[in-house]
């Protein structure tokens, strides 16, 4: 109880500009409390204190410690920890390649607890910042090669490769057909919503990589898509197939051009 009350009091002190620096001196002790305390409520309070004491000078260290602990954290506090890490990573990112790494690690470690808002936000940031687009495509492509890959990673991978897969296609290890095959290997393990997103990625690939058009058209023609019981999948497969057949190269390039930048606004998380 005393340790809980001490951490709670320090949380209040950490929010004050007069005592924030003094609280930061105890960072190592708080990290140990997060990892070693037997009582989950004390560990929860330690997470809250780390979040409160975080600033630009110690953000990378605190985020890394929270990511390390997340692998073994109690299920009752994982969702809140994921949200805190996502907020800190965006708030204090000076290099957005680090932010991309943190969010992809979050999905890898605790994918079930990553809300739609978190993976939507990483896509918004990548689309709005040209300097990280190639890095994000390369990193998510590597993440998709894991034998067990969370569905949220497939969603992020499908979206980012559909927009920026051409930035890494020059390397034979991430050639167009390799990108397509690694995404399609996850297709039948995913929900209908994710399959619909991947079909949109495939039609984007036809525009980016005309050399794999035939392979992708065969996927659109499969009975599991064009005669799917899910109306959304059926409609996308048939419409994308026709678009790829009847549209000229210029029309395809116009219809399937890169997504425009999102308007800058306060993060939804």
Buried (B, 14 or more C-beta within 10 A) or exposed (E): EEBBEBBEEBBEBBEEEEEBEEBBEBBEEBBEBBBEBEEEBBBBBBBBBBBBBBBEEBBBBBBEBBBBBBEEBEEEBBBBBBBBBBBBBBEBBEEBBBBBBBBBBBBBBBBEBBBEEBBBBBBBBBBBBEEBBBBBBBBBBBBBEEEEBBBBBBBBBBBBBBBBBBBBBEEEEBBBEBBBEBBBEBBEEBEEEBBBBBBBBBBBBBBBBEEBBEBBBEBBEEEBBBEBEBEEBBBBBBEBBEBBEEBEEEEBEEEBEBEEEEEEEEBEB
